[in-house]
Amino acid sequence: MTYAPEPVAHARPQHRLTLGVSIVGAGASARAWNWPGTKWNRFAHWEYYKRSAEIARSGVLDAIFVSDHPALQRDAGRGPSHLFDPIVLFSAIAGAVLDIGFVLTASTSYNSPYNLARRLASLDTISGGRLIFNAVANFNPDIAANFGADGLPDREQRYRKADEFLQVVKELWLSWDAPEGLAPDGPLWDETTARAINHHGEFFDVRGPLNVPIGPQGHPVISQAGASPQGIDFAGKHAEIVYAALLSKEAAFQFKGQLESAARAHGRAPDSIRLFPGASVFVGDTHEEALRRHEVFSGVDSEEGLIASFLRQQRAASPGFPEHIDPDKPLRPEWFVPREGQQRPIGFTKALCDLVELEGPTTRQIIRRTGAAGGHRLVAGTPREVAGALIDWWAAGAVSGFNVHLPLLHEDLERFVRQVVPILQAEGVFPKEYDAPTIRGRFGLPDPRTALGAVPAPAADRGRLTTAAATSSPPSPERP
């Protein structure tokens, strides 16, 4: 089903800015793994990820993000991005680093609902409610090949299975009320407190209940990243946070409207989803230095190199992309329309298409709005310019926050925490200390136990906006 965007009021949000950071591999740049002065194989050492979490916590960032592909990537020219199982990795981090949340990616295509529900509920309880489950319907044939000989199902089937998977997991997470208070006179539980779900569907048969009690935030927060019609419908039904590739503010408003329409169609409140797009951040002492860093970490040494790289990769991705393009003439949106059956995620292709359709940029302009391959929004500049660009979208009400991608870890994470976060805090839009123990509290999300009519959402755990955030004006954003 395709959802038309609803009109969105451009009003200042009632909840503070939220921030996460990706700690995938050695950094977002393909050149990060063997960058001079770094330990080339740090991506294979647990201490490296622990240190990433410690730096993020020092900046009061809400969560660290790890995507996951259970297959060794074919490109051996860059450091591998997905070594450790995120559940194992975050279990270790949870015990070593306080407060920081985890955006944990796991497959709905190649997992058992009961086993995954149990592992995630255990980690969420042990960590005190710091878990976000990023549900992924895997699209890579290399992953499918590691789980059987049937090949990769089509997108429609993948999302049908994901939908049923989430139904089962959510029911299991709320199936056993946590023991509280004095010891009972009779049995520890009965059929009213430990409820069998008795699910019988197309893909799964699960009796339940789960043998892990309801956790500190009800159940882990659910996130999703698909931008196809199936992905938007799935988000409207299940997602609480949506991770997305968005390159223009107007496209963010349109996508937000589609999510709200999808939520409404599934009987949910239209404001029950937090939009949390990616932002590729390059910080420099000057604006020009930030742009040079963008070029160098993209594997080129000039703006012309960025243009050539962008055009080369677009031609490889789309057979109909023109061979010769004037870099100073407007691009045409039909060159970027997502193709049925493409392996590359629809979201990245659609982000480029939306930007070209809405703003008509030239190639020279578009390479300063996104990475060379066409990825997340590029935010490049001085610390104040970066802070202003992040606040701009949030203050307009287009997004709830950002998942930040940095070219080089740990250097750029330390710089972001040291130079950008204090500006956000000084402007009153980001806290100086953790304002809620759970992820639900930080994102202002409701406790799912309230739907059971039994357990109210803890008042102390609701995210709150500071007085400064409600009254301050953001620094003037400068578009990089």
HELIX and SHEET records of a PDB file:
HELIX    1   1 ARG A   42  ALA A   44  5                                   3    
HELIX    2   2 TRP A   46  SER A   58  1                                  13    
HELIX    3   3 PRO A   86  ALA A   96  1                                  11    
HELIX    4   4 PRO A  113  SER A  127  1                                  15    
HELIX    5   5 PRO A  141  ALA A  145  1                                   5    
HELIX    6   6 ARG A  155  TRP A  173  1                                  19    
HELIX    7   7 PRO A  229  HIS A  238  1                                  10    
HELIX    8   8 LYS A  249  ALA A  265  1                                  17    
HELIX    9   9 HIS A  287  PHE A  297  1                                  11    
HELIX   10  10 GLU A  303  ALA A  317  1                                  15    
HELIX   11  11 PRO A  333  PHE A  336  5                                   4    
HELIX   12  12 ILE A  346  GLU A  359  1                                  14    
HELIX   13  13 THR A  363  ILE A  366  1                                   4    
HELIX   14  14 PRO A  383  ALA A  396  1                                  14    
HELIX   15  15 GLU A  411  ARG A  415  1                                   5    
HELIX   16  16 PHE A  416  VAL A  420  3                                   5    
HELIX   17  17 VAL A  421  ALA A  426  1                                   6    
HELIX   18  18 ILE A  439  PHE A  443  1                                   5    
HELIX   19  19 PRO A  448  LEU A  452  5                                   5    
HELIX   20  20 ALA A  459  ASP A  461  5                                   3    
HELIX   21  21 THR A  467  THR A  471  1                                   5    
SHEET    1   A10 ARG A 274  LEU A 275  0                                        
SHEET    2   A10 ILE A 241  VAL A 242  1                                        
SHEET    3   A10 VAL A 221  GLN A 224  1                                        
SHEET    4   A10 LEU A 131  VAL A 136  1                                        
SHEET    5   A10 GLY A 101  SER A 107  1                                        
SHEET    6   A10 ALA A  63  VAL A  66  1                                        
SHEET    7   A10 THR A  18  SER A  22  1                                        
SHEET    8   A10 GLY A 401  HIS A 405  1                                        
SHEET    9   A10 GLY A 278  VAL A 283  1                                        
SHEET   10   A10 ARG A 377  GLY A 381  1                                        
SHEET    1   B 2 HIS A 199  HIS A 200  0                                        
SHEET    2   B 2 ASP A 205  VAL A 206 -1                                        
END                                                                             
